[in-house]
Amino acid sequence: MARFELKLPKMGESVAEATITNWLKEVGDRIEMDEAVLEIATDKVDSEVPSEVAGILVEKLFGKDDLVQVGQTIAIIETEGGAVSQSQTTIVTEAPKAEALVAVAEVTKTVEATKDYSAAPATAKDFSTSEKFFSPLVRNIAKEEGISIAELESIAGTGNEGRVTKNDILDYVANRGKAPMAAVPAQATAAEISPQQNQTPASTQQQPAATQQPVRAVAESSGTKAVPVSVNGQDEIIEMDRMRKLISGYMVQSLQTSAHVQSFIEVDVTAIWDWREKNKNAFEKREGEKLTFTPIFMEIVAKALKDFPMMNISVEGDYIIKKKNINLGMAAALPNGNLIVPVIKNADQLNLLGMAKAVNDLGNRAKAGKLKPDDTQGGTYTVTNVGTFGSVFGTPIINQPQVGILALGAIRKVPAVIETPEGDFIGIRKKMFLSHSYDHRVVDGALGGSFVKRVAEYMEAFDENRTF
């Protein structure tokens, strides 16, 4: 018998880690080739990890809610074949030690350089009950330093999704006792309070979990006591699911990062409406794709971004990153009410058919939960259709690190003044509002307003005689 190392596969550009959300197989279970062994989640997408071989699962190296790096071994499968190379085994057994040595080198600036964080003492507290994600290194440092669960969860994380990094915890150790912590009521114990309830969205981008005695943290610079939330017997307490917690964190972080400003403009889309009504059946029959308004609007937005490349940027500190590619995010609502933003890559290079295929494919896979991590990465500008739910317009929150997002309102029949060479008259037109939110740190009103005006001009100048 041979032992095969099941590793966390590469899941797309810029995706370096994932969280194990569920093991589908237990130790001793038979696994077939390509059969799913566990479920994982990145910051936006859930997916499964299949086995590359057939065999018996003999060891799980990580548990539920553990954070795993791409390429890291997560399980051992016993197969009938050759032996696993010694180099692979060395990677599995030595990686934690290597990571710990790096941490020890850095901690010399703030704490005793002789401490070994690669293994926690047997008497250390168990952090597995925490609902927050902490890397094994962070947990080991906390155990070595005698940091309680409540203390660890009170540390403001600077990592992705507000996670506590090794630098965060080392800084905390160095300054421990110098600053007051937000306390909880004396009658509430760690067992009675969920692990995230003494966190503020501003510092951790995590939201409180529901318990029988929910507690609301009051965020003040001086650190004040948390106060109980009033709950009567008729109230229902619902804990946010993982994705809702992530979305909540993203929204708060975006508002704290960008200076949001909005511009609104009303657009006459009668020409687009009439052209689609005339051609949608023929388009579907010939191309095998449904023709909605979304690909038409996305095509126009991509064209406007080429005219205004300084809307297709991101901000990194004091630097502006001007993006070469135009990758349009398409906000989509999931059946459970959550939101996800798949990305149409190189949108400016697609014709209407290509755009329709991309929109339909991403939309269908989003609803079915079949998006891949790379499908949500690399967006440079986002469009959201608030009109789908009947909203006339909205004030969307920017999808970081982008600097703009366009909301499409509902299309309505309205009486309007129509200007002709023969004079003005009142007629019924199809109109909608465009709501443009942009980051006033780098996008001034002239640019933000001119961009959305250009989108409106392209919509109103739509050629009703165009072919598809």
URBEL-V630383 format. One record per residue. N is the residue number from 1. PHI is phi in degrees with one decimal (none if undefined). OMEGA is omega in degrees with one decimal (* if undefined). D_LAST is the distance of its C-alpha to the last C-alpha in Angstrom with 2 decimals. Layout:
[[N/PHI/OMEGA/D_LAST] [N/PHI/OMEGA/D_LAST]]
//
This chain:
[[1/none/179.0/59.44] [2/-121.1/-179.2/57.15] [3/-111.9/179.7/55.54] [4/-107.5/-179.9/51.83] [5/-91.5/175.8/50.58] [6/-85.4/-176.5/47.37] [7/-106.9/175.2/45.75] [8/-70.1/-174.8/43.10] [9/-74.4/174.1/40.00] [10/-66.0/-172.3/37.77] [11/-117.0/178.0/35.01] [12/130.6/-178.9/32.76] [13/-61.1/176.3/33.11] [14/75.2/176.7/35.63] [15/-93.9/-173.9/36.71] [16/-109.7/-175.4/40.43] [17/-154.6/177.6/41.96] [18/-150.9/179.2/41.55] [19/-107.7/176.8/43.76] [20/-74.9/-178.9/45.00] [21/-101.4/-178.2/44.32] [22/-167.6/171.9/45.65] [23/-91.2/179.3/47.39] [24/-88.2/179.4/46.27] [25/-126.6/177.4/49.18] [26/-110.8/178.1/52.84] [27/-57.3/-177.4/55.45] [28/100.0/-179.7/56.62] [29/-75.5/174.6/53.40] [30/-80.6/-179.6/51.99] [31/-123.7/175.8/48.51] [32/-92.7/178.3/46.29] [33/-61.0/-179.8/44.00] [34/71.7/176.8/40.62] [35/-81.9/-178.7/42.09] [36/-67.9/-178.7/41.54] [37/-103.2/-178.3/44.75] [38/-153.7/177.0/43.98] [39/-109.6/-179.8/41.41] [40/-129.4/178.4/40.72] [41/-139.8/169.4/39.00] [42/-92.3/-177.5/37.79] [43/-70.2/-178.0/37.40] [44/-135.5/-170.3/34.16] [45/-123.0/172.7/33.46] [46/-96.5/178.2/35.70] [47/-155.2/-179.1/35.75] [48/-112.4/175.1/38.18] [49/-111.3/179.5/40.20] [50/-87.2/176.5/40.71] [51/-86.4/178.2/43.71] [52/-86.8/-178.1/43.47] [53/-138.3/172.7/46.58] [54/-100.5/-179.7/48.50] [55/169.4/-178.9/51.80] [56/-113.0/176.3/53.78] [57/-74.3/-175.8/53.07] [58/-109.6/-178.8/56.37] [59/-157.2/171.9/55.72] [60/-110.3/-174.7/53.39] [61/-88.9/178.2/53.73] [62/-137.2/179.2/51.96] [63/-107.1/177.5/51.97] [64/-60.5/179.2/49.59] [65/77.5/175.9/48.36] [66/-75.2/178.1/49.37] [67/-93.8/-175.2/47.18] [68/-122.5/178.6/46.48] [69/-86.2/176.5/45.28] [70/-58.8/-179.3/42.73] [71/90.7/-179.7/44.78] [72/-81.6/179.7/47.74] [73/-73.0/-176.9/49.41] [74/-113.7/-179.7/49.10] [75/-159.6/176.3/50.80] [76/-116.8/179.2/52.96] [77/-117.0/179.4/52.32] [78/-87.5/-176.2/55.13] [79/-126.2/173.3/54.03] [80/-100.0/-177.1/55.76] [81/178.6/-177.7/55.34] [82/-71.1/-178.8/56.37] [83/-77.1/176.0/57.62] [84/-74.2/-177.1/55.60] [85/-65.8/-179.6/56.35] [86/-64.6/-178.8/58.81] [87/-64.1/178.5/56.40] [88/-66.7/-179.8/53.96] [89/-63.2/179.3/56.81] [90/-61.6/179.6/57.99] [91/-60.8/-177.2/54.65] [92/-68.4/-173.2/54.90] [93/-83.5/-174.4/58.52] [94/-96.9/-176.3/58.72] [95/-56.5/179.8/55.50] [96/-60.9/179.7/57.00] [97/-65.0/180.0/60.09] [98/-61.5/-180.0/58.15] [99/-64.5/-179.3/56.17] [100/-66.6/180.0/59.43] [101/-63.9/176.6/61.11] [102/-62.6/179.7/58.40] [103/-63.8/-179.6/58.94] [104/-63.2/179.7/62.70] [105/-62.9/-178.3/62.35] [106/-77.1/-175.1/60.44] [107/-72.3/-179.7/62.71] [108/-60.9/179.2/65.70] [109/-74.1/-172.7/64.78] [110/-126.5/-179.8/65.23] [111/-132.9/-177.4/67.12] [112/-61.3/-174.8/69.54] [113/-75.2/-174.4/68.18] [114/-87.1/-175.9/70.06] [115/-76.0/179.1/68.16] [116/-106.6/-177.5/66.13] [117/-94.4/-177.1/63.06] [118/-75.6/178.2/62.00] [119/-143.3/-178.4/64.05] [120/-90.9/177.5/65.03] [121/-64.4/-175.8/68.60] [122/-63.9/-176.9/69.33] [123/-88.5/-176.6/70.34] [124/-67.9/-179.1/67.05] [125/-73.3/-180.0/65.08] [126/-89.1/-178.9/62.15] [127/-99.7/-176.7/58.77] [128/-69.4/-179.8/56.85] [129/-79.3/-178.0/57.04] [130/-71.4/177.1/54.89] [131/-86.6/176.7/51.37] [132/-83.3/-179.8/50.33] [133/-94.7/175.2/49.24] [134/-127.4/178.3/51.85] [135/-67.0/177.8/51.86] [136/-55.6/179.6/54.93] [137/-63.9/179.7/56.25] [138/-62.1/179.4/56.12] [139/-62.9/-178.8/57.83] [140/-65.3/177.9/60.53] [141/-63.5/179.9/61.27] [142/-62.0/179.5/61.54] [143/-65.3/-179.2/63.93] [144/-62.9/-177.3/66.02] [145/-88.1/179.0/66.35] [146/71.5/179.9/67.16] [147/-82.4/-178.1/64.19] [148/-76.7/177.9/63.70] [149/-59.9/-179.0/60.46] [150/-61.4/178.7/60.54] [151/-64.7/-178.1/61.09] [152/-59.3/-177.6/58.29] [153/-78.2/178.2/55.83] [154/-89.4/-178.1/56.99] [155/-75.1/178.3/56.00] [156/-75.0/-178.6/52.99] [157/-84.0/177.6/50.54] [158/-109.6/-179.4/48.55] [159/-82.9/179.4/46.47] [160/-58.7/-179.1/43.01] [161/63.3/179.3/42.79] [162/77.5/-179.3/46.26] [163/-69.7/178.4/47.93] [164/-80.5/177.9/51.45] [165/-94.0/179.6/51.71] [166/-64.6/177.5/54.94] [167/-66.0/178.6/55.35] [168/-61.2/-176.3/55.08] [169/-73.3/177.0/57.82] [170/-67.9/175.2/59.99] [171/-62.7/179.2/59.80] [172/-63.3/179.8/60.76] [173/-62.2/-177.8/63.71] [174/-65.6/-176.3/64.87] [175/-107.5/-176.6/64.80] [176/-59.5/177.4/65.86] [177/90.9/-179.0/68.21] [178/-84.7/-178.1/67.56] [179/-124.9/179.9/65.01] [180/-70.4/176.5/65.22] [181/-102.0/175.1/62.77] [182/-68.1/-176.1/61.30] [183/-96.2/176.0/63.64] [184/-112.2/-180.0/63.25] [185/-55.3/-175.0/65.78] [186/-61.0/-177.0/69.02] [187/-78.5/-178.9/68.81] [188/-93.4/179.2/65.38] [189/-104.2/-179.5/65.56] [190/-61.2/-179.3/63.00] [191/-73.1/-176.7/62.85] [192/-91.0/-174.5/62.05] [193/-114.2/-179.9/59.25] [194/-67.8/-171.1/55.89] [195/-59.9/-175.1/55.32] [196/-103.2/-170.3/52.69] [197/-78.6/175.6/54.50] [198/-101.5/176.3/56.31] [199/-107.6/174.8/53.15] [200/-107.5/179.0/51.39] [201/-55.9/-176.3/47.58] [202/-66.1/-174.7/48.21] [203/-101.5/-174.1/49.93] [204/-119.8/-177.6/48.47] [205/59.0/175.0/45.15] [206/-112.9/-177.2/46.48] [207/-108.6/-177.3/47.05] [208/-68.6/175.8/50.21] [209/-84.8/-176.7/50.45] [210/-84.7/174.6/51.93] [211/-137.0/179.2/55.57] [212/-71.3/178.3/58.38] [213/-127.6/-176.6/59.57] [214/-63.2/-179.1/56.53] [215/-128.0/179.6/57.37] [216/-107.6/178.8/55.49] [217/-81.9/177.4/56.02] [218/-97.7/-173.1/56.77] [219/-87.8/172.8/55.58] [220/-138.2/-175.7/57.99] [221/-61.0/-177.9/59.02] [222/-81.6/-178.7/62.55] [223/81.8/-178.4/61.57] [224/-113.0/-178.9/62.48] [225/-74.7/176.0/63.13] [226/-73.1/-178.8/60.42] [227/-115.8/-179.1/60.99] [228/-66.9/174.3/60.44] [229/-87.0/-180.0/57.63] [230/-73.8/-179.9/58.97] [231/-133.0/175.5/57.98] [232/-104.2/-174.5/59.52] [233/-65.3/-178.4/59.72] [234/-93.9/-179.9/56.77] [235/-79.9/176.5/54.26] [236/-110.6/179.3/51.96] [237/-100.8/-177.4/51.46] [238/-119.9/177.2/48.16] [239/-77.8/176.1/47.64] [240/-64.1/174.3/44.25] [241/-76.4/-174.2/42.45] [242/-57.6/-177.1/41.77] [243/-67.0/179.1/38.20] [244/-65.0/175.9/39.26] [245/-62.1/178.6/42.06] [246/-64.6/179.7/39.70] [247/-59.7/179.7/37.30] [248/-58.2/178.8/40.36] [249/-64.2/-179.7/41.56] [250/-63.4/-177.0/38.27] [251/-64.8/179.5/38.09] [252/-63.7/-179.2/41.71] [253/-63.1/-179.7/41.38] [254/-64.4/179.6/38.36] [255/-65.9/178.4/40.24] [256/-77.6/-176.3/43.28] [257/-90.0/-172.6/41.40] [258/-103.1/173.3/39.09] [259/-87.6/-173.9/40.04] [260/-74.4/174.1/37.34] [261/-133.8/-178.6/36.34] [262/-121.4/169.9/33.66] [263/-127.5/-177.6/31.75] [264/-124.8/177.1/30.04] [265/-150.1/178.4/27.75] [266/-95.6/-173.4/26.38] [267/-126.8/173.8/22.84] [268/-89.4/-177.5/21.45] [269/-110.6/-179.9/18.03] [270/-58.0/-178.5/18.05] [271/-62.4/178.8/14.96] [272/-66.1/179.7/12.95] [273/-58.6/-176.9/14.86] [274/-64.6/-179.6/14.31] [275/-63.8/179.7/10.52] [276/-65.4/179.0/10.42] [277/-59.4/-177.1/13.23] [278/-77.2/-170.7/11.67] [279/-116.4/-171.7/8.50] [280/-62.3/-179.1/9.99] [281/-69.0/179.2/11.97] [282/-66.1/179.1/9.65] [283/-62.5/-179.5/7.38] [284/-66.1/-179.0/10.87] [285/-66.3/-176.4/12.24] [286/-81.3/-172.8/10.02] [287/-102.9/-179.4/9.63] [288/73.7/179.6/12.85] [289/-129.9/175.0/12.00] [290/-71.3/179.5/12.69] [291/-107.2/176.6/10.45] [292/-99.4/177.3/13.20] [293/-73.1/-173.0/13.75] [294/-57.2/-179.9/15.00] [295/-62.4/177.3/12.09] [296/-64.4/-179.2/10.92] [297/-67.6/179.8/14.60] [298/-64.6/177.3/15.20] [299/-60.2/-179.5/12.68] [300/-69.6/179.8/14.63] [301/-63.0/178.5/17.93] [302/-61.5/178.6/17.48] [303/-65.5/178.9/16.85] [304/-68.0/178.2/19.99] [305/-66.0/175.2/21.99] [306/-66.7/178.1/21.56] [307/-74.4/-177.5/23.10] [308/-125.8/-176.4/25.84] [309/-62.2/179.2/26.81] [310/-78.4/167.6/30.02] [311/-92.0/-177.5/28.20] [312/-102.3/-173.4/27.14] [313/-134.2/169.5/30.76] [314/-139.0/-177.7/33.46] [315/-119.1/175.4/37.21] [316/-126.1/-177.9/39.96] [317/64.7/179.4/43.34] [318/-96.0/-176.5/43.80] [319/-117.3/175.3/40.89] [320/-104.1/179.1/37.21] [321/-101.1/-179.9/34.85] [322/-86.6/-173.4/31.84] [323/-80.0/177.7/29.05] [324/-77.2/-178.0/27.22] [325/-91.5/174.6/24.34] [326/-103.2/-179.1/22.12] [327/-113.4/-173.4/22.35] [328/-89.1/172.2/21.18] [329/-78.8/-177.1/23.39] [330/-124.5/-177.4/22.02] [331/-60.8/-177.5/25.06] [332/-133.4/177.4/25.24] [333/-85.8/177.9/28.09] [334/-88.6/-179.7/29.82] [335/-55.7/-179.4/31.46] [336/-84.7/178.2/34.84] [337/94.4/177.8/33.86] [338/-75.4/-174.9/33.72] [339/-122.0/175.3/30.98] [340/-141.6/-175.3/29.22] [341/-126.5/172.2/26.76] [342/-69.2/-171.6/24.64] [343/-119.1/174.0/23.04] [344/-91.9/-176.1/19.61] [345/-76.2/178.3/20.89] [346/49.5/-174.5/19.59] [347/-62.2/-178.3/16.82] [348/-70.5/-179.4/16.33] [349/-96.3/-177.7/15.40] [350/-97.7/170.1/12.40] [351/-83.9/-175.0/8.72] [352/-62.7/178.7/6.86] [353/-65.1/178.9/7.29] [354/-61.7/179.0/10.72] [355/-67.8/179.0/11.55] [356/-62.9/178.4/10.98] [357/-62.9/-179.1/13.13] [358/-65.5/180.0/15.65] [359/-62.2/-178.1/16.03] [360/-66.6/-179.0/16.54] [361/-63.6/-178.7/18.82] [362/-66.0/178.8/20.95] [363/-63.6/-179.9/21.20] [364/-67.0/-179.7/22.32] [365/-71.4/175.9/24.74] [366/-65.9/179.2/26.13] [367/-64.5/-177.9/27.02] [368/-88.8/-178.6/28.57] [369/69.9/-176.2/30.50] [370/-109.5/178.8/29.08] [371/-69.1/174.6/27.98] [372/-94.4/-179.4/29.67] [373/-53.5/-178.0/31.58] [374/-68.2/-179.5/29.32] [375/-68.4/-177.9/26.31] [376/-110.7/-176.2/27.98] [377/-103.6/169.2/29.29] [378/83.4/179.9/28.39] [379/-64.2/178.8/26.45] [380/-115.4/177.3/26.66] [381/-160.6/-174.7/25.28] [382/-124.9/175.2/24.67] [383/-122.5/177.9/22.66] [384/-128.3/-176.6/24.17] [385/-100.9/178.8/23.06] [386/-74.1/178.9/26.41] [387/-67.8/178.0/24.90] [388/-56.5/-177.8/24.44] [389/-104.0/175.0/28.20] [390/90.2/-179.5/28.48] [391/-73.3/179.3/29.55] [392/-74.5/171.6/28.92] [393/-157.9/-179.4/29.25] [394/-150.5/177.8/31.07] [395/-123.5/-173.8/32.78] [396/-67.3/178.3/31.42] [397/-93.2/-175.6/33.57] [398/-62.3/177.6/32.39] [399/-87.5/-175.9/31.55] [400/-61.8/4.6/34.14] [401/-94.1/178.2/34.30] [402/-70.3/-178.1/31.26] [403/-121.6/179.8/31.98] [404/-156.5/175.9/29.29] [405/-149.3/-176.8/27.38] [406/-111.3/176.9/25.08] [407/-102.1/178.4/25.45] [408/-99.7/-179.6/22.89] [409/-83.4/179.7/24.87] [410/-67.0/175.9/24.38] [411/-84.2/-175.7/22.37] [412/-128.5/171.5/25.04] [413/-84.4/-177.8/25.67] [414/-137.1/172.7/28.25] [415/-73.3/-176.0/30.12] [416/-145.3/175.0/29.32] [417/-80.6/-179.9/30.54] [418/-109.3/-178.8/28.04] [419/-93.3/177.8/29.01] [420/-134.8/176.1/28.64] [421/-58.5/-179.4/30.62] [422/-85.2/-179.3/32.69] [423/129.8/-179.1/33.59] [424/-93.9/174.6/32.71] [425/-150.6/179.8/32.30] [426/-93.7/177.9/31.63] [427/-145.0/178.0/28.51] [428/-92.3/-178.2/26.74] [429/-126.3/174.7/23.85] [430/-94.1/-177.5/21.82] [431/-129.2/178.3/23.18] [432/-149.6/175.7/23.58] [433/-102.4/170.2/25.77] [434/-106.8/179.0/24.97] [435/-116.6/-176.6/27.99] [436/-110.0/173.1/28.39] [437/-98.1/-179.6/31.28] [438/-143.1/-173.9/32.41] [439/-86.9/-174.6/35.45] [440/-72.1/174.1/37.86] [441/-64.7/-174.9/39.83] [442/-127.8/179.8/37.33] [443/-117.3/178.2/34.81] [444/-80.6/-177.9/36.44] [445/-59.8/-179.7/35.40] [446/-62.6/179.7/34.12] [447/-70.7/-178.9/31.61] [448/-61.6/179.2/30.68] [449/-72.1/-179.8/30.33] [450/-66.2/179.7/28.48] [451/-63.8/-177.9/25.85] [452/-67.1/175.6/25.06] [453/-66.0/178.0/25.22] [454/-65.6/175.9/22.57] [455/-59.5/179.7/20.24] [456/-62.8/-179.8/21.08] [457/-63.7/177.8/20.53] [458/-64.4/178.8/16.97] [459/-65.0/-176.9/16.32] [460/-74.4/179.2/18.12] [461/-94.6/-178.0/16.50] [462/-57.1/-177.0/12.92] [463/-82.0/180.0/11.28] [464/-70.7/-179.3/10.96] [465/-102.3/-179.3/9.77] [466/-67.2/175.9/6.68] [467/-102.1/180.0/3.75] [468/-110.9/*/0.00]]
//
